[in-house]
């Protein structure tokens, strides 16, 4: 079924093997993000990606779902 009120676009410059960012327009622009934080990678890298996504949203709605395994250096 075709829905003329729904528009979805992949934001390629913010997406990679662990992150998918979609811009969804249903009347207003919304951003949907899924993220995987690899437990073997420094969390700073993932937090930089998340900050870029927040900046891209620029005040529009943002829904983020993530698998962020808890880490502790102690």
C-alpha positions in Angstrom: 0.0 0.0 0.0 1.4 3.4 -1.0 1.4 6.2 1.7 1.7 9.7 0.2 1.9 11.3 3.7 5.1 9.4 4.7 8.6 10.1 3.4 11.7 8.3 4.7 15.3 9.0 3.7 18.5 7.3 4.8 21.1 9.8 6.1 24.1 8.1 4.6 26.7 10.5 6.0 25.7 9.6 9.5 25.1 5.9 8.9 27.6 3.0 9.0 27.9 -0.6 9.9 26.7 0.1 13.5 24.4 3.1 13.0 21.3 3.7 10.8 19.9 7.2 10.7 16.6 7.8 9.0 14.8 11.1 8.4 11.1 10.5 8.6 8.5 13.1 7.6 4.9 12.6 8.7 3.7 16.2 8.6 6.8 17.3 10.6 10.4 16.1 10.3 11.5 13.5 12.7 14.7 11.6 13.0 15.0 7.9 13.9 18.3 6.3 14.9 19.4 2.8 15.8 22.9 2.4 17.2 25.1 -0.5 18.3 27.9 0.3 20.8 30.6 -2.3 20.3 31.9 -3.4 23.7 35.4 -3.8 22.3 35.5 -0.2 21.0 36.2 2.9 23.0 32.9 4.5 23.9 34.2 8.0 22.9 33.9 7.0 19.3 30.2 6.1 19.7 29.5 9.3 21.7 31.0 11.4 18.9 28.6 9.7 16.4 25.6 10.3 18.7 26.6 14.0 19.1 26.7 14.3 15.3 23.2 12.8 15.1 21.8 15.2 17.7 23.3 18.1 15.8 21.8 16.9 12.6 18.3 16.6 14.2 18.6 20.4 14.9 15.6 20.6 17.2 13.4 18.2 15.3 12.1 15.1 17.1 14.7 12.4 17.7 14.0 8.8 18.6 17.1 6.7 19.3 17.2 3.0 20.1 20.6 1.5 21.0 22.3 -1.6 22.2 24.8 0.0 24.5 26.5 -2.6 26.6 27.5 -1.3 30.0 31.2 -0.8 30.5 33.3 -0.2 33.6 37.0 0.2 33.9 36.8 -0.9 37.6 
